[in-house]
Amino acid sequence: MYLVYLVALITLFIILWILLKEEKKFNNITYGLTSEYWILREKRRFVRFKEEMKARYNLLASQLNHRYSTTKNISRSGLCILAYEKFKEKNVLAMEIEVPGSSRRVKLIGQVIWTKEQSDPDAQGRRVFLTGIKFCKIDPESEAMLITYLNKLKRP
């Protein structure tokens, strides 16, 4: 009986030794391959949908008129809009989004997370900025309307 245990233990040590030897031999290669895949992995909490909807926004601290835009993509927690002005990070916007098929608008407060200028200007030659906005405050009724619409987009 002890002989069986001894043979099993020796076999496990040999396997462990081979694995450690292989790990040292290919350490940099395997790390490089796996890190590449982990970097490309989706980090968002909610799925984004490429959906163009009309949006109206205004800087919360500003008394200027509302500006109009379209969404590039949207999720349950944020969206990306096309804007003709460059916002600073952490700017706060009051927004209204027109949900297709609904007469009411989704009203929310959002914070600018990032801004990126598009390489090509629009048809009138104006600079266009992609602006990522995180939802900070959204009333429950508007959130329910948005989630209902997004759930319809998931279905084929």
Secondary structure, DSSP 8 states (H G I E B T S, - for coil): -HHHHHHHHHHHHHHHHHHHHHHHHTHHHHHHHHHHHHHTS---SS--B----EEEEEETT--S--EEEEEEEE-SSEEEEEESS---TT-EEEEEEE-TT-SSEEEEEEEEEEEEE-SS--TTS---EEEEEEEEEE-HHHHHHHHHHHHHHH--
